[in-house]
């Protein structure tokens, strides 16, 4: 069972750090990154997030865009595509 709903939009129409972390953890688990240590931080520009990853054989940093009206599926897709492209 997945920990996120792919078609859900975020409460209040915006994405917060907790949302990004929850989706990133679930996506990395799907990609075999069990036990990875994540640090999530909002980037300089609004709606952009940095995900630092330690403990996997994949990339050490991902950058995603998500703002008002973004879905969990959109966030997941960006993480999945970047992770697989850099691995």
C-alpha positions as CSV (number, residue, x, y, z in Angstrom):
1,X,0.0,0.0,0.0
2,X,1.4,3.4,-1.0
3,X,1.7,6.1,1.6
4,X,0.4,8.8,-0.6
5,X,-2.6,9.4,-2.8
6,X,-1.4,10.1,-6.4
7,X,-4.4,12.3,-7.3
8,X,-4.5,14.3,-4.0
9,X,-3.9,18.0,-4.0
10,X,-2.4,19.4,-0.8
11,X,-4.3,21.1,2.0
12,X,-4.6,24.8,1.3
13,X,-3.3,24.3,-2.2
14,X,0.3,24.5,-1.3
15,X,3.1,22.0,-0.5
16,X,4.9,22.2,2.8
17,X,8.1,20.5,4.0
18,X,6.2,17.6,5.7
19,X,4.4,16.8,2.4
20,X,7.6,16.8,0.4
21,X,9.3,14.6,3.0
22,X,6.5,12.1,3.2
23,X,6.3,11.7,-0.6
24,X,10.1,11.6,-1.0
25,X,10.4,8.8,1.7
26,X,7.7,6.7,0.0
27,X,9.2,7.2,-3.5
28,X,12.7,6.4,-2.4
29,X,11.4,3.2,-0.6
30,X,9.9,2.2,-4.0
31,X,13.3,2.8,-5.6
32,X,15.1,0.7,-3.0
33,X,16.4,3.5,-0.9
34,X,15.2,2.0,2.4
35,X,17.0,3.6,5.3
36,X,18.1,6.7,3.4
37,X,18.5,9.9,5.5
38,X,16.7,12.8,4.0
39,X,17.1,16.5,4.6
40,X,14.3,18.6,3.0
41,X,14.7,22.3,2.6
42,X,12.9,25.0,0.7
43,X,15.1,26.4,-2.0
44,X,15.7,30.2,-2.5
45,X,12.8,30.5,-5.0
46,X,9.3,29.9,-3.7
47,X,7.8,26.5,-4.8
48,X,11.3,24.9,-5.2
49,X,12.6,22.3,-2.8
50,X,16.0,20.6,-2.3
51,X,16.1,17.0,-1.1
52,X,19.5,15.9,0.2
53,X,19.9,12.1,0.4
54,X,22.5,10.1,2.4
55,X,22.7,6.3,2.5
56,X,21.8,5.3,-1.0
57,X,23.7,4.4,-4.2
58,X,21.8,7.1,-6.1
59,X,22.1,10.8,-6.3
60,X,23.0,12.9,-3.2
61,X,20.7,15.8,-4.1
62,X,17.4,16.3,-6.0
63,X,15.6,19.6,-6.7
64,X,11.9,19.6,-7.3
65,X,9.3,22.3,-8.2
66,X,5.9,22.2,-6.6
67,X,3.5,24.9,-5.7
68,X,-0.1,25.8,-5.4
69,X,-2.3,23.1,-7.0
70,X,0.6,20.5,-7.3
71,X,-0.4,16.9,-6.7
72,X,1.5,14.2,-4.8
73,X,1.8,12.4,-8.1
74,X,3.6,15.4,-9.7
75,X,6.1,15.5,-6.8
76,X,6.6,11.7,-6.9
77,X,7.2,11.8,-10.7
78,X,9.9,14.5,-10.4
79,X,11.7,12.5,-7.6
80,X,11.4,9.3,-9.5
81,X,12.7,10.7,-12.8
82,X,15.6,12.6,-11.3
83,X,16.7,9.7,-9.1
84,X,16.6,7.1,-11.9
85,X,18.3,9.5,-14.3
86,X,21.2,10.1,-11.9
87,X,21.6,6.5,-10.6
